């Protein structure tokens, strides 16, 4: 379809096979199925094979059972969900309050954080089972607006591919130019430039902004993975996915995105906002960290210059912004 062609044209080759779905959760759910199918196609049949997945701690990928399994953010809430045996959580690459936040050199931090993925690949590939996928948000939203240190994604993907698994880039919340400096968050590096190392995901998922409020999302992959999925003989069918009304919305969104140069606008407005926040930070030490890019920005409030979250103050500020200024924050 025209929409599929326009979407795939925004992604690097060989990502040219598009599956339409209704939501980001559905997209990530299907992406996990595609990854499992591809791994199955590379291995001799073995009953009860466990398809291991590596995910980032604090990540959120959706509300279906499969996506909840790979969403550690939900594992920490209530008693419904627990991290299943086939999912390996690795520390999130947070330079402010993460496991290696004391590392001043960004490249060194990237190496340290990526080492958890490298170790997981070795362990999960040598236990008699198989590693199917590494799923990651290029910009971790629910985790606190986390952008990984330079070369982190590249190191992780190299280890994943060496283990024969696939890299799923979850762009549901960060795709379509939100970061300003790049169209997709998997291309981002912390110096504000598009990554030139040639990182190409095996599967990309998009959602939220795709339909501009309409239920439209998609999974984009290469023909090698799509063919492996097709060879299993269980077709993918979705009653309302790719319906004409939602596709019209998607086409309109892509048209406005291009004509009104919204990616550049995100960068310009985002840089202006960050500049203003930094001015406020110079006068109010409760602001511990300002991070992000474009219109993907996080402002972290802390107590007395420490790393202790200023929970009550944050709640008060969010409520005031909502009631007094009609500004919604999360």
C-alpha positions as CSV (number, residue, x, y, z in Angstrom):
1,X,0.0,0.0,0.0
2,X,1.0,3.6,-0.3
3,X,1.2,4.1,3.5
4,X,3.5,1.0,3.8
5,X,5.8,2.4,1.1
6,X,6.0,5.8,2.7
7,X,6.7,4.3,6.1
8,X,9.4,2.0,4.9
9,X,11.0,4.8,2.9
10,X,11.7,6.6,6.2
11,X,13.7,3.5,7.5
12,X,17.1,2.2,6.4
13,X,17.4,-0.8,4.0
14,X,16.5,-3.6,4.1
15,X,13.5,-2.8,6.3
16,X,10.7,-2.9,3.7
17,X,8.1,-5.4,4.9
18,X,5.2,-3.7,6.8
19,X,2.6,-5.3,9.0
20,X,-0.2,-3.0,10.1
21,X,-1.7,-3.4,13.6
22,X,-3.9,-1.2,15.9
23,X,-1.6,-0.2,18.8
24,X,2.0,-0.2,20.0
25,X,1.3,-3.2,22.3
26,X,0.1,-5.2,19.3
27,X,3.1,-4.1,17.3
28,X,5.6,-5.3,20.0
29,X,3.6,-8.5,20.5
30,X,3.9,-9.3,16.8
31,X,7.6,-8.3,16.8
32,X,8.3,-10.9,19.4
33,X,6.5,-13.5,17.3
34,X,8.5,-12.6,14.3
35,X,11.7,-12.9,16.3
36,X,10.8,-16.4,17.6
37,X,9.8,-17.5,14.1
38,X,13.1,-16.4,12.6
39,X,15.0,-18.2,15.4
40,X,13.0,-21.4,14.8
41,X,13.8,-21.2,11.1
42,X,17.6,-21.3,11.9
43,X,17.5,-24.3,14.3
44,X,16.5,-27.9,14.0
45,X,13.1,-28.6,15.5
46,X,13.2,-29.3,19.2
47,X,10.1,-29.6,21.3
48,X,9.7,-27.3,24.3
49,X,12.5,-25.0,23.1
50,X,12.7,-21.9,25.4
51,X,13.0,-18.7,23.4
52,X,14.9,-16.3,25.6
53,X,14.5,-12.5,25.4
54,X,16.8,-9.8,26.7
55,X,15.1,-6.6,27.9
56,X,16.2,-3.5,29.7
57,X,15.2,-3.0,33.3
58,X,12.4,-0.5,33.9
59,X,11.3,-0.8,30.2
60,X,7.7,-0.8,29.1
61,X,6.6,-2.4,25.8
62,X,2.9,-2.9,26.1
63,X,-0.1,-4.5,27.8
64,X,-0.5,-7.9,26.1
65,X,0.8,-11.0,28.0
66,X,3.8,-11.3,25.8
67,X,4.8,-7.6,26.0
68,X,4.1,-7.5,29.8
69,X,6.6,-10.3,30.1
70,X,9.3,-8.1,28.6
71,X,8.2,-4.9,30.6
72,X,10.1,-4.8,33.9
73,X,8.4,-1.6,34.7
74,X,5.2,-3.7,35.2
75,X,7.0,-6.4,37.1
76,X,7.7,-3.8,39.9
77,X,4.0,-2.9,40.3
78,X,1.5,-4.9,42.3
79,X,1.5,-8.7,42.3
80,X,0.0,-9.6,38.9
81,X,3.2,-9.8,36.9
82,X,6.6,-11.4,37.5
83,X,9.6,-11.6,35.3
84,X,9.4,-15.0,33.6
85,X,12.3,-17.4,33.4
86,X,12.8,-16.8,29.6
87,X,13.3,-13.1,30.1
88,X,16.7,-11.7,31.1
89,X,16.7,-8.2,32.5
90,X,19.8,-6.1,32.2
91,X,20.5,-2.7,33.9
92,X,19.2,0.3,32.1
93,X,21.9,2.6,30.8
94,X,21.2,5.6,32.9
95,X,24.1,8.0,33.3
96,X,22.5,10.0,36.1
97,X,21.4,7.4,38.7
98,X,22.1,4.0,37.1
99,X,24.5,1.2,38.1
100,X,27.4,3.1,36.5
101,X,26.3,6.7,37.1
102,X,29.7,7.4,38.6
103,X,31.5,6.8,35.4
104,X,32.5,10.1,33.9
105,X,33.6,8.9,30.5
106,X,30.6,8.2,28.3
107,X,32.4,5.6,26.1
108,X,33.5,3.7,29.3
109,X,29.9,3.8,30.6
110,X,28.6,2.4,27.3
111,X,31.1,-0.4,27.5
112,X,30.1,-1.2,31.1
113,X,26.4,-1.2,30.4
114,X,26.7,-3.2,27.2
115,X,28.8,-5.8,29.0
116,X,25.6,-7.0,30.7
117,X,24.0,-7.7,27.3
118,X,27.1,-9.4,26.1
119,X,27.2,-11.7,29.2
120,X,23.5,-12.4,28.8
121,X,24.0,-13.4,25.2
122,X,26.8,-15.9,26.1
123,X,24.8,-17.4,29.0
124,X,21.5,-17.7,27.2
125,X,23.0,-19.1,24.1
126,X,24.9,-21.9,25.9
127,X,22.2,-23.3,28.2
128,X,20.7,-25.6,25.6
129,X,18.0,-23.1,24.7
130,X,18.0,-20.2,22.2
131,X,18.2,-16.5,22.4
132,X,15.6,-15.0,20.1
133,X,15.7,-11.2,20.6
134,X,16.9,-8.1,22.3
135,X,14.1,-5.5,22.6
136,X,14.9,-1.9,23.5
137,X,13.4,1.6,23.3
138,X,15.9,3.9,21.6
139,X,14.7,6.4,24.1
140,X,13.3,4.9,27.3
141,X,10.2,6.8,28.2
142,X,8.6,5.2,31.2
143,X,12.0,4.5,32.7
144,X,12.6,8.3,33.0
145,X,13.5,9.7,29.6
146,X,16.8,7.8,29.3
147,X,19.0,8.1,26.2
148,X,21.8,5.6,26.2
149,X,25.5,6.6,26.1
150,X,27.2,6.7,22.7
151,X,28.1,3.3,21.2
152,X,25.9,1.4,23.7
153,X,23.3,0.2,21.2
154,X,26.0,-0.7,18.7
155,X,27.9,-2.9,21.2
156,X,24.6,-4.6,22.2
157,X,23.5,-5.2,18.7
158,X,26.9,-6.7,17.7
159,X,26.6,-9.2,20.6
160,X,22.9,-10.0,19.8
161,X,23.7,-10.7,16.1
162,X,26.7,-12.8,17.1
163,X,24.3,-14.9,19.2
164,X,22.0,-15.4,16.2
165,X,19.2,-13.3,17.7
166,X,17.4,-10.2,16.4
167,X,17.3,-6.6,17.5
168,X,13.8,-5.1,18.0
169,X,13.8,-1.3,18.1
170,X,10.7,-0.1,19.9
171,X,10.0,3.3,18.4
172,X,6.3,3.5,19.6
173,X,6.9,6.6,21.8
174,X,10.0,8.1,20.2
175,X,9.7,7.6,16.5
176,X,8.9,10.0,13.7
177,X,11.4,12.7,14.6
178,X,10.4,13.4,18.2
179,X,14.1,13.6,19.2
180,X,14.7,16.3,16.6
181,X,18.3,15.3,15.6
182,X,17.1,12.0,14.0
183,X,14.0,10.4,12.6
184,X,14.3,7.3,14.9
185,X,15.7,7.0,18.4
186,X,17.9,4.0,17.5
187,X,19.9,6.5,15.4
188,X,20.5,8.8,18.3
189,X,23.9,9.5,20.0
190,X,24.4,11.8,22.9
191,X,26.5,14.3,21.0
192,X,23.3,15.2,19.2
193,X,24.3,13.7,15.8
194,X,22.8,10.9,13.9
195,X,24.6,7.6,14.5
196,X,26.9,6.9,11.5
197,X,27.9,3.4,12.6
198,X,25.2,1.9,10.4
199,X,23.0,0.4,13.2
200,X,20.0,-1.1,11.4
201,X,17.4,-3.0,13.6
202,X,16.0,-6.3,12.4
203,X,12.5,-5.2,13.4
204,X,11.1,-1.7,14.2
205,X,7.8,-1.1,15.8
206,X,5.9,2.2,15.6
207,X,2.6,3.4,17.1
208,X,1.3,6.4,19.1
209,X,2.0,9.3,16.7
210,X,1.6,7.2,13.6
211,X,-2.2,7.7,13.4
212,X,-2.3,11.1,15.3
213,X,-4.9,9.8,17.7
214,X,-6.3,7.1,15.4
215,X,-5.6,3.4,16.3
216,X,-2.7,2.8,13.9
217,X,0.6,1.1,14.5
218,X,3.0,-1.1,12.5
219,X,5.8,-3.6,12.5
220,X,8.5,-3.1,9.9
221,X,11.1,-5.8,9.2
222,X,13.2,-7.3,6.4
223,X,12.1,-10.0,3.9
224,X,14.3,-12.6,5.5
225,X,12.4,-12.5,8.8
226,X,9.1,-12.0,7.2
227,X,9.7,-15.1,5.0
228,X,10.7,-17.2,8.1
229,X,7.4,-16.1,9.7
230,X,5.4,-17.0,6.7
231,X,7.0,-20.4,6.4
232,X,5.5,-21.5,9.7
233,X,2.1,-21.6,8.0
234,X,0.3,-19.6,10.7
235,X,-0.9,-16.4,8.9
236,X,-1.2,-13.1,10.7
237,X,-4.7,-11.7,10.6
238,X,-6.0,-8.6,12.3
239,X,-9.6,-7.5,11.6
240,X,-9.2,-3.7,11.8
241,X,-5.5,-3.3,11.1
242,X,-4.7,-1.2,8.1
243,X,-8.3,-0.1,7.6
244,X,-8.8,2.8,5.1
245,X,-9.8,5.4,7.7
246,X,-6.7,4.8,9.9
247,X,-4.4,4.6,6.9
248,X,-5.8,7.9,5.7
249,X,-4.9,9.4,9.1
250,X,-1.4,7.9,8.8
251,X,-0.9,9.4,5.3
252,X,-2.0,12.8,6.5
253,X,0.3,12.6,9.5
254,X,3.4,11.8,7.3
255,X,2.4,14.5,4.9
256,X,2.2,17.1,7.7
257,X,5.4,15.7,9.3
258,X,7.3,16.4,6.1
259,X,5.7,19.7,4.9
260,X,5.7,21.4,8.2
261,X,9.2,20.1,9.0
262,X,8.1,18.8,12.4
263,X,11.4,17.0,13.1
264,X,13.3,20.3,12.8
265,X,10.6,22.0,14.9
266,X,11.1,19.4,17.6
267,X,14.8,20.1,17.7
268,X,14.4,23.9,17.7
269,X,11.7,24.0,20.4
270,X,13.4,21.3,22.4
271,X,16.7,23.1,22.5
272,X,14.8,26.3,23.6
273,X,13.0,24.4,26.4
274,X,16.3,22.8,27.6
275,X,17.9,26.3,27.6
276,X,15.1,27.7,29.7
277,X,15.1,24.7,32.1
278,X,18.9,25.1,32.6
279,X,18.4,28.7,33.5
280,X,15.8,27.7,36.1
281,X,18.2,25.0,37.3
282,X,20.9,27.5,38.0
283,X,18.6,29.2,40.5
284,X,16.8,26.2,41.9
285,X,19.0,23.2,43.0
286,X,15.9,21.0,43.3
287,X,16.4,20.4,39.6
288,X,19.0,17.6,39.6
289,X,19.1,16.7,36.0
290,X,17.8,17.9,32.6
291,X,18.2,15.4,29.8
292,X,16.8,14.4,26.5
293,X,16.6,15.7,22.9
294,X,14.0,17.5,20.9
295,X,10.6,17.0,22.4
296,X,11.8,14.0,24.4
297,X,12.9,15.8,27.6
298,X,13.1,14.8,31.2
299,X,13.5,17.1,34.2
300,X,14.4,15.3,37.4
301,X,13.7,16.8,40.8
302,X,15.8,15.8,43.8
303,X,16.2,16.7,47.4
304,X,19.1,18.9,48.7
305,X,21.4,18.3,45.7
306,X,21.3,14.5,46.4
307,X,19.9,11.7,44.2
308,X,16.9,11.2,46.5
309,X,13.8,11.8,44.4
310,X,11.7,14.8,45.4
311,X,8.5,12.9,45.1
312,X,6.1,15.2,47.0
313,X,7.5,18.3,45.3
314,X,7.1,16.7,41.9
315,X,3.6,15.7,42.6
316,X,2.7,19.2,43.7
317,X,4.3,20.7,40.6
318,X,2.5,18.4,38.3
319,X,-0.8,19.1,40.0
320,X,-0.2,22.9,39.8
321,X,0.7,22.7,36.1
322,X,-2.5,20.8,35.4
323,X,-4.9,22.8,37.6
324,X,-3.5,26.3,37.1
325,X,-2.0,26.2,33.6
326,X,-3.8,23.2,32.0
327,X,-0.4,21.6,31.2
328,X,-0.3,17.8,31.5
329,X,2.9,16.1,32.6
330,X,4.0,12.6,33.5
